Amino acid sequence: MNIKKTPSEVLTKPSPTELALLKVLWRRFPLSAREIHNLVEQQLDWSYSSTRKTLERMTEKGFLKVEEVHGIRVFTPQVSKVKTLAGFIKDFTRSVLEVDGALPVAMFAESKLLDESELSELEQLLEQEVEHDDR
C-alpha cells in the first residue's frame, strides 16, 4: 500500500491519543475498531465508544481510511509513519529543547516502531529540514 499523506497535508498533527491508535495501525492493518480498542484499552484507559469516536474523527481528518470487509468496518492508516514521527521529532526538538541544527538519528536506533529502512528515511527527512532552514 502506498501511503502518501502527511499531517501537514491533512492540516493537523495527531493528538497523543490519535498517535497511539496510529502506532497500532502502523504495526498491522487493516483492523476493526474492536481490534484497535483491545490493543490500546489498557494504555488509554477508556471505553470502546471513545475509541470508535476517535477513529471517526481521525477518518474525517484524513489520518485513516475506512472500508467494509465481510460486513465489518476496518481502518487503514493514511499518513506516513516516518513523516509523522519526523514532524513530532522536529517540533519537540525545536520548541522544547530549542535545537535548530541536525538531529542524530542514532538516538532512535533502538526504536521498536522503526526498522532500518525507516530510520534511513527519517534521517533523510530530518537532514532535508536542516538544509531547507539554512537557505
N, C-alpha and C positions, 0 to 999 in steps of 0.2 A: 504494500500500500504506500502511496506517495502522499505524505502529509506536508502541505506547503505553507499553511498559515502560521503566523507568529502572533504573539499577543499584541504587537503594535498594529497588525493588520486587522485585528478584531477590536482595536481601540481601548483595550484594557488589559491589565495583567491579572492572573488568577489570584484570588484571596488564599490565605493559608488553608482553608478547608477545601477550596476548589483544587488547590495544588495536591492535597492528599488524595483526592479522587483521581486526578490526572496521573499521579505516580502509580496507582493501582492499574490504571488502563494502559500506561506505557509499558508495563511489565507483561500484560496479557489482555488481548481484546479480540473480539467484542465480548462484553459482559453485560448481563442483565442488571437492573437496579438492585435486585436482591443479592446477587453475587457480589456486587461492589459493596453494598452495605455490610454484608457478612465479613468482608476483608478490612473494613475501616471502623466497624462498630466499636471496638474497644478503644482505638486511638481517638476517635472523635466523641465518643460517649453521647450519641444522640440517636433519635428514633429513625425508623425506616422511612417515615414520611418526610423527615428532614433531608435524608439522602435523596429521595425522589425529587423533592422540590429543588434542591441544589443542582441535580442533574438536569432538570428542566431549564433552570437559569443558565447553566453552562452551555446548553444546546442553543438557547436564544442568543448568547454572546458569541457563538461560533467556535467555542472550545471543543465541542463534541458533535458527532453526527449520530442520529438515532435511526435505526432500521428495525423492521419486524422480521424475525426469523422464527418460523414454526409457531407463529402467534405470540411470540414474546419480544418485547422491545429490548434491543441490545444497543449498547453505546460503544463508540469508537472515538479515540482522540483525533482531533483535527488540528492540533497545534504541535509544532515540532518540540520534542523533549529538549534537545540541545539548545535550540534558540530560546526557549522559555527559561531554561536554567541559566543561560548566559545573561539574560536580562535581569534575573534576580541577583546573580553574582555581581554584575556591574552596578546595579542600584545599591546593593549593600556596601560594596567596597567604596563607592564614591560618596554616598550620603552618610553612612555610619562611620567608616574608617577613614574617609577623606583621602583615598588613594586615587591618583589620577593616571599613574603610569601602568605599564604592563603588569598583568597578574600571573603569578606562577601556577600553571595548570597542574604541576606535580602535586600540589596540595590536595587534588581531587583524585589521585591515583587509586586510593582505596575505596572509592565510591562503589556502593552496591547497586547504584542506579545507572552508572555509565560504563560501557565497555570500552576497549581500547580505541576503536574507530570513532566512537562518540567523544572520547577525550581529545582525540586529534581534531575533530570538528570544533569542539569547544575552544581549543587553543587557537584555531584559526579565527573564530568569531571574536574572541577577546583581543587578538592581535589586530584585527581589522578595525575595531573600535579605537584602539590607540592610534593607528595610522590616520584614521579619519579625524581624530581630535587634534592631531599635530598639524593638520592643514590649515 
